[in-house]
């Protein structure tokens, strides 16, 4: 069985709410062009191309707070979580679980909605983005969300977010050629992971579980650059004193990166998939396709092409996901 742990969906009530908001980002219109994100019949046909296949659903990018006021964000998160929970109840053989969407303008309402989604609706974890309208996710104010996930022993799905508003060069006003997406998102993931490590998150919450999208960003490829380069942290910086950062951690800092989980949403049979597997290990790699933005079969074929031993295959395609979400997928 393939348990696809990271897929995106727009429940009907959310689509209707977006239409009413008339978002300046044109999010409602853009999502309508991706048929399988909102058309269940079309989505089911795509799912049926893969035998014995299930999806864990979550809202797509952009984050709710990117196009809403605080009040709109709270209302939309509730509609989204209710809508995803309803889809899971109606189609348990398709959607055995969902990831809670959170309104991130303010932390207290976000925690409250997280508690409601986890306790009352049965969400299998929470989705956080790598920044909140440009503010780093490792900021102290967001710590209650990590504490919430740790308390419930359920994972955080960490999704990169970056737009063309982040230019590639200081002389330009926006990112060209979609570099903000192709390279910006892996960069976002890598920076968020590293800052969570260096600010001691895993010391405060040793058992916290964080699933990083798209193979853990750049971390597996740059493992030795990180390990040996950041060993001299502070030597290149005049603006702040970093001399005590590594000393404050309870373990060698590189060990913390292996505590993250990574998914296989890498657009197919890539060298990156092998790199992610070698770095994170078979117990910390989970199958994902990023459907409907990534073709499902492209990702299942990538796993099948490797001729894994049965234990490795089952761990990646199903068992790791079940352990993370504390459930048996039927």
Secondary structure, 3 states (H helix, E strand, C coil): CEEEEEEECCCHHHHHHHHHHCCCCCHHHHHHCCHHHCCHHHHHHHHCCCCCEEEEEECCCCCHHHCCCHHHHHHHHHHHHHHHHHHHHHCCCCCCEECECCCCCCHHHHHHHHHHHHHHCCCCEEEEECEECCEECCCHHHHHHHHHHHHHCCEEEEECCCCCCCCCCCCCCCCCCCHHHHCHHHHHHHHHHHHHHHCCHHHHCCCCCEEECHHHCCCCCCHHHHHHHHHHCCCCCCCCCCCCHHHHCCCCHHHHHCCCEEECCCCCCCHHHHHHHHHHCHHHEECCCCCCCCCHHHHHHHHHCCCCCHHHHHHHHHHHHHHHHCCCCC
